[in-house]
């Protein structure tokens, strides 16, 4: 039974990594500021952190986000992105750790969209200061804020829809 459970977790991690990669690369909108863009990837990172156990949720976010940068032509961002995606997963992971309700959306997870948004904005600000300049990083704050807000809104929409389908309770059923 343990081997089957482990295989399921690894499989779901790979699926979430692919969803994060694709939703970052394919569903994006330019912010009109530099190379920044709004994407759906962070929303799925939040979802994976609420659904997958530790450390699988961290791996899904880091791998999906980093590979989106590499394949999208932004390889210089892949390492900072991997670290930031791990960090934005942590608040959701903590909020959902002892939750037995099998719900993804709650008051706690709604609050975590704000916490993770701040982590993302600060993380990319610091990374851009290191990679480029403080002036460049300062200009990116608006786009990163728009990305964080959009991710939070999309998370609430998708989490509510998945809760209506009892998705979380069905995912590892029989494992």
C-alpha positions in Angstrom: 0.0 0.0 0.0 2.9 2.4 0.8 4.4 1.9 -2.7 1.0 2.7 -4.3 0.6 5.8 -2.2 4.1 7.0 -3.1 3.4 6.4 -6.8 0.2 8.4 -6.6 1.9 11.3 -4.8 4.8 11.4 -7.4 2.3 11.2 -10.2 0.1 14.0 -8.9 3.3 16.1 -8.3 4.3 15.6 -12.0 0.8 16.5 -13.1 0.7 19.6 -11.0 4.2 20.6 -12.2 3.0 20.2 -15.8 -0.2 22.3 -15.1 1.9 25.0 -13.4 4.4 25.0 -16.3 1.7 25.2 -19.0 -0.5 27.7 -17.1 2.5 30.0 -16.7 3.7 29.7 -20.3 0.5 29.5 -22.3 -2.1 31.5 -20.4 -0.4 34.9 -19.9 -1.1 38.5 -20.4 1.6 41.3 -20.7 1.6 43.9 -18.0 3.0 46.4 -20.5 6.0 46.9 -18.2 9.2 45.3 -19.4 9.1 41.6 -19.8 6.6 41.1 -17.0 3.3 39.2 -17.5 0.3 37.9 -15.6 -0.1 34.2 -15.6 -2.3 31.5 -14.0 0.7 29.4 -12.7 0.8 30.8 -9.1 -2.9 30.0 -8.7 -2.1 26.3 -9.4 0.9 26.5 -7.0 -1.5 27.6 -4.3 -3.9 24.8 -5.2 -1.1 22.2 -5.1 0.1 23.4 -1.7 -3.5 22.9 -0.4 -3.8 19.4 -2.0 -0.4 17.7 -2.1 1.5 16.8 1.1 4.9 18.0 2.0 7.4 18.0 0.2 5.5 17.2 -3.0 3.7 20.6 -3.2 7.0 22.4 -2.9 8.5 20.3 -5.7 5.5 20.9 -8.0 5.7 24.7 -7.6 9.5 24.9 -7.9 9.8 22.6 -10.9 6.8 24.0 -12.8 7.8 27.6 -12.3 11.5 27.1 -13.0 10.9 25.1 -16.2 8.4 27.8 -17.4 11.2 30.3 -17.1 13.7 28.0 -18.8 11.4 27.0 -21.7 10.1 30.6 -22.0 13.5 32.1 -22.6 14.0 33.5 -19.1 16.5 30.9 -17.8 18.3 33.5 -15.7 15.2 33.7 -13.6 14.8 29.9 -13.1 16.7 29.6 -9.8 15.1 32.7 -8.1 11.7 31.5 -9.4 12.2 28.0 -7.9 13.0 29.5 -4.5 10.2 32.0 -4.6 7.7 29.3 -5.7 8.7 27.2 -2.7 8.3 30.2 -0.4 4.8 31.1 -1.8 3.7 27.4 -1.2 4.6 27.4 2.5 1.8 29.6 3.8 -0.8 27.4 2.1 0.9 24.3 3.2 0.8 25.5 6.8 -2.8 26.7 6.6 -3.9 23.3 5.3 -1.6 21.1 7.4 -4.1 19.9 10.0 -7.3 20.6 8.1 -9.5 17.5 8.1 -12.4 19.2 6.2 -11.1 18.3 2.7 -11.9 21.8 1.7 -9.4 23.8 -0.3 -11.0 27.3 0.1 -11.3 28.6 3.6 -10.8 31.9 5.5 -7.2 30.8 6.2 -6.4 30.0 2.6 -8.0 33.3 1.4 -5.6 35.1 3.9 -2.7 33.1 2.6 -3.2 34.6 -0.9 -2.2 37.9 0.6 0.8 36.4 2.5 2.0 34.6 -0.6 1.4 37.6 -2.7 3.7 39.7 -0.5 6.3 37.0 -0.5 6.2 36.9 -4.3 6.4 40.7 -4.7 9.4 40.9 -2.2 11.1 37.8 -3.6 11.0 39.1 -7.2 12.1 42.5 -6.0 15.1 41.1 -4.2 16.0 38.8 -7.2 15.7 41.7 -9.7 17.9 43.9 -7.5 20.5 41.2 -7.5 20.2 40.4 -11.2 19.7 43.9 -12.6 19.3 47.0 -10.5 17.2 48.6 -7.8 15.6 50.9 -10.3 14.6 48.0 -12.5 13.2 46.1 -9.5 11.2 49.2 -8.4 9.6 49.4 -11.8 8.5 45.8 -11.6 6.6 46.2 -8.3 3.4 47.2 -10.0 3.4 44.2 -12.4 4.3 41.8 -9.6 1.5 43.2 -7.5 -1.0 42.8 -10.4 0.3 39.2 -10.8 -0.2 38.5 -7.0 -3.7 39.9 -6.9 -4.7 38.0 -10.1 -3.3 34.8 -8.6 -5.3 35.2 -5.4 -8.5 35.9 -7.3 -8.0 32.9 -9.6 -7.1 30.7 -6.6 -10.4 31.6 -4.9 -12.4 30.9 -8.0 -10.7 27.5 -8.8 -10.6 26.4 -5.1 -14.3 27.1 -4.7 -15.1 25.2 -7.9 -13.0 22.2 -6.8 -14.6 22.2 -3.4 -18.0 22.0 -5.0 -16.8 18.8 -6.7 -15.3 17.4 -3.5 -12.0 17.2 -5.4 -9.7 16.9 -2.4 -11.6 14.1 -0.8 -11.6 12.1 -4.1 -8.0 12.6 -5.0 -6.3 10.0 -2.8 -9.4 7.9 -2.2 -8.6 4.2 -2.0 -4.9 4.8 -1.6 
